[in-house]
C-alpha cells in the first residue's frame, strides 16, 4: 500500500508559522524596528495620556515620550551603556572565554565522545531536557553551555542538531521554574511575595522553599513532556540533517592513552576546585558563604559565571597541557580568541535588542500594559481553578512583553497576592501560578534575554534560520508545558496538597 506523504495539520501549521516568521526581516533588523516602534508608541501614548496606577506605590505611572527633548538626549547619551550594560552580554562573554579554553584544548570534544560512546541512546533526549531543567540552579549556564553542547551531541550521533538544541532550550527556559534544588529565583520571588503579603498581613512571611514540593514534581513532569515533544513532533518535522556542519571528528573510537590521561588530569583539577569550594561553604563562617552566612547569597550562586570561567578554563588548561595541545601561552590565548569569533552575530543582535528593551522600560510601556491586563483579570468573578488558569494565561502573555521574572512579579504581586488573600488563597499559590505562566512562554518570547543567542546558535547549523524558525520549533513545547502544568496544578488544588514546607493553598485573615 502506498504510504501517504501528506503532512499532518500540526506540521502544516508549524511550517506556516516558520515561513511567516522567517519572511520577517533579519532578527537584528527586527529588533531595530521594535526599538523604533517603541519610540513611536511612546509619542502616541503621550498624546493620548496613557497611564496606570502602580500597584506597589499607588502612584500614577504615565507614559514617557522618548521623542521629546529629554527623551532624545537620553537615547543618544545612553546608547552605549544600553549595549555594554545588557545583562546577558557580559555573562556570555565571560563564560565563553573559559569555555573557549576547554573547547580548543579538546576537552569538550573528548567528553562528548565519552558521552556518545557510553550514554544509552534511548534516554539521551530525556537526559538533555532533564539537565536543562537542573541547570537553572546555576543561573544562566544552561543557555551558554548546555544548548550548544546538545546540538554537538545530537550531530555526533547522527540526529538533527537543532532537535538537540530545542530539547535543551525547552528544559533550560521552558522549565525555568522547575528544579530539584533551590536556585537564585526562589529567594528573589519569595522576597517580593512577602512584601506584597504584608500589605494585608504585616506579620506574613513567604519562605524561599514556598513552592518546593510543587517544583520537584514539575521537574519530572516537564522532563518527560519535553522528551515526548522532542521525539514525536520536533525530530520528525526536522527530518534528517542535510546541512554543511559536521562533527569536528567523525571518528568516535575509544579515547587514546593521551586523551585518557588528559581527562584524568582534568578530573583531578575539578576535584581540587570542588574541594576548595567545600572548604569555603561547609563551615558556618566559610569564606564562600554570603554576608548573612547563607548559601543562596553566596558568591558561588551570584558569581556562578565566574566560577564557570575558572572551572572550565582550569580543566581545559590542564587537559591541553597533558595532551600537548597547549604548548605555550599563545595557544591558550588563541583558544579564547577563537571562542569570541563565534559571537560576532550575537553582538550585532544584542546591540539592537538592548536598545529595544531599554526604550520599552524607559517609556513605561511594559508597566502600563502589564497593569491594564492585570486589572481586567481582577474584574472577573469566577472560581479558584478558572481564576488560576486565567492568571497563568495573563502571566504567560505578559512574559511576551517583559523578560525579567522579578520585574513582572514586582508589578503583579502587589495586585494579586492581597486580592487572593482576601478571597482565602495563600501568597504561595499566587506565586506558584505566576511561575507557571512565566515559564511556559519563555521559549517563544523575543523579550527573553537570551533569545538572540539562541538564534545565533541555531544559525550555525541552519544559516537561514530566523525568529520564525525558533518560534515554530518551540511552540509545541510551550503549548504542551502549559497543558501539563495546568493539569498538575488542578490536581494540587483538588487534593489540597501543600506547595512546600508549611506552605498551604488556603489562607485565613487574622482576627
Secondary structure as the mmCIF struct_conf table of DSSP 4:
data_model
#
loop_
_struct_conf.conf_type_id
_struct_conf.id
_struct_conf.beg_label_comp_id
_struct_conf.beg_label_asym_id
_struct_conf.beg_label_seq_id
_struct_conf.end_label_comp_id
_struct_conf.end_label_asym_id
_struct_conf.end_label_seq_id
HELX_LH_PP_P HELX_LH_PP_P1 UNK A 2 UNK A 4
HELX_LH_PP_P HELX_LH_PP_P2 UNK A 6 UNK A 8
HELX_RH_AL_P HELX_RH_AL_P1 UNK A 9 UNK A 22
TURN_TY1_P TURN_TY1_P1 UNK A 23 UNK A 23
BEND BEND1 UNK A 24 UNK A 24
HELX_LH_PP_P HELX_LH_PP_P3 UNK A 25 UNK A 26
HELX_RH_AL_P HELX_RH_AL_P2 UNK A 27 UNK A 47
TURN_TY1_P TURN_TY1_P2 UNK A 48 UNK A 49
STRN STRN1 UNK A 51 UNK A 53
TURN_TY1_P TURN_TY1_P3 UNK A 55 UNK A 57
STRN STRN2 UNK A 60 UNK A 62
TURN_TY1_P TURN_TY1_P4 UNK A 66 UNK A 67
BEND BEND2 UNK A 68 UNK A 68
HELX_RH_AL_P HELX_RH_AL_P3 UNK A 69 UNK A 84
TURN_TY1_P TURN_TY1_P5 UNK A 85 UNK A 85
HELX_RH_AL_P HELX_RH_AL_P4 UNK A 87 UNK A 105
TURN_TY1_P TURN_TY1_P6 UNK A 106 UNK A 106
HELX_RH_AL_P HELX_RH_AL_P5 UNK A 107 UNK A 118
BEND BEND3 UNK A 119 UNK A 119
HELX_RH_3T_P HELX_RH_3T_P1 UNK A 121 UNK A 123
HELX_RH_AL_P HELX_RH_AL_P6 UNK A 124 UNK A 134
HELX_RH_3T_P HELX_RH_3T_P2 UNK A 135 UNK A 138
TURN_TY1_P TURN_TY1_P7 UNK A 139 UNK A 140
HELX_RH_AL_P HELX_RH_AL_P7 UNK A 141 UNK A 141
HELX_RH_PI_P HELX_RH_PI_P1 UNK A 142 UNK A 146
HELX_RH_AL_P HELX_RH_AL_P8 UNK A 147 UNK A 156
TURN_TY1_P TURN_TY1_P8 UNK A 157 UNK A 158
BEND BEND4 UNK A 159 UNK A 159
HELX_RH_AL_P HELX_RH_AL_P9 UNK A 161 UNK A 169
HELX_RH_PI_P HELX_RH_PI_P2 UNK A 170 UNK A 174
TURN_TY1_P TURN_TY1_P9 UNK A 175 UNK A 177
BEND BEND5 UNK A 180 UNK A 181
HELX_RH_AL_P HELX_RH_AL_P10 UNK A 184 UNK A 197
TURN_TY1_P TURN_TY1_P10 UNK A 198 UNK A 200
TURN_TY1_P TURN_TY1_P11 UNK A 202 UNK A 203
TURN_TY1_P TURN_TY1_P12 UNK A 208 UNK A 211
HELX_RH_AL_P HELX_RH_AL_P11 UNK A 212 UNK A 229
HELX_RH_PI_P HELX_RH_PI_P3 UNK A 230 UNK A 234
HELX_RH_AL_P HELX_RH_AL_P12 UNK A 235 UNK A 238
BEND BEND6 UNK A 240 UNK A 240
BEND BEND7 UNK A 243 UNK A 244
BEND BEND8 UNK A 248 UNK A 248
HELX_LH_PP_P HELX_LH_PP_P4 UNK A 253 UNK A 255
HELX_RH_AL_P HELX_RH_AL_P13 UNK A 257 UNK A 282
BEND BEND9 UNK A 283 UNK A 283
TURN_TY1_P TURN_TY1_P13 UNK A 284 UNK A 285
TURN_TY1_P TURN_TY1_P14 UNK A 287 UNK A 288
BEND BEND10 UNK A 289 UNK A 289
TURN_TY1_P TURN_TY1_P15 UNK A 291 UNK A 292
BEND BEND11 UNK A 293 UNK A 293
BEND BEND12 UNK A 295 UNK A 295
TURN_TY1_P TURN_TY1_P16 UNK A 296 UNK A 297
BEND BEND13 UNK A 298 UNK A 298
HELX_RH_AL_P HELX_RH_AL_P14 UNK A 299 UNK A 302
TURN_TY1_P TURN_TY1_P17 UNK A 303 UNK A 303
HELX_RH_AL_P HELX_RH_AL_P15 UNK A 304 UNK A 323
TURN_TY1_P TURN_TY1_P18 UNK A 324 UNK A 324
BEND BEND14 UNK A 325 UNK A 325
BEND BEND15 UNK A 328 UNK A 328
HELX_RH_AL_P HELX_RH_AL_P16 UNK A 329 UNK A 341
TURN_TY1_P TURN_TY1_P19 UNK A 342 UNK A 343
HELX_RH_AL_P HELX_RH_AL_P17 UNK A 344 UNK A 362
TURN_TY1_P TURN_TY1_P20 UNK A 363 UNK A 364
HELX_RH_AL_P HELX_RH_AL_P18 UNK A 365 UNK A 378
TURN_TY1_P TURN_TY1_P21 UNK A 379 UNK A 379
HELX_RH_AL_P HELX_RH_AL_P19 UNK A 384 UNK A 398
TURN_TY1_P TURN_TY1_P22 UNK A 399 UNK A 401
HELX_RH_AL_P HELX_RH_AL_P20 UNK A 405 UNK A 422
TURN_TY1_P TURN_TY1_P23 UNK A 423 UNK A 424
STRN STRN3 UNK A 425 UNK A 425
HELX_RH_AL_P HELX_RH_AL_P21 UNK A 427 UNK A 440
TURN_TY1_P TURN_TY1_P24 UNK A 441 UNK A 441
HELX_RH_3T_P HELX_RH_3T_P3 UNK A 442 UNK A 444
TURN_TY1_P TURN_TY1_P25 UNK A 446 UNK A 447
BEND BEND16 UNK A 448 UNK A 448
TURN_TY1_P TURN_TY1_P26 UNK A 449 UNK A 450
HELX_RH_AL_P HELX_RH_AL_P22 UNK A 451 UNK A 459
TURN_TY1_P TURN_TY1_P27 UNK A 460 UNK A 461
TURN_TY1_P TURN_TY1_P28 UNK A 463 UNK A 464
HELX_RH_AL_P HELX_RH_AL_P23 UNK A 467 UNK A 494
TURN_TY1_P TURN_TY1_P29 UNK A 495 UNK A 496
BEND BEND17 UNK A 499 UNK A 499
STRN STRN4 UNK A 500 UNK A 500
TURN_TY1_P TURN_TY1_P30 UNK A 501 UNK A 502
STRN STRN5 UNK A 503 UNK A 503
BEND BEND18 UNK A 505 UNK A 505
STRN STRN6 UNK A 506 UNK A 506
#
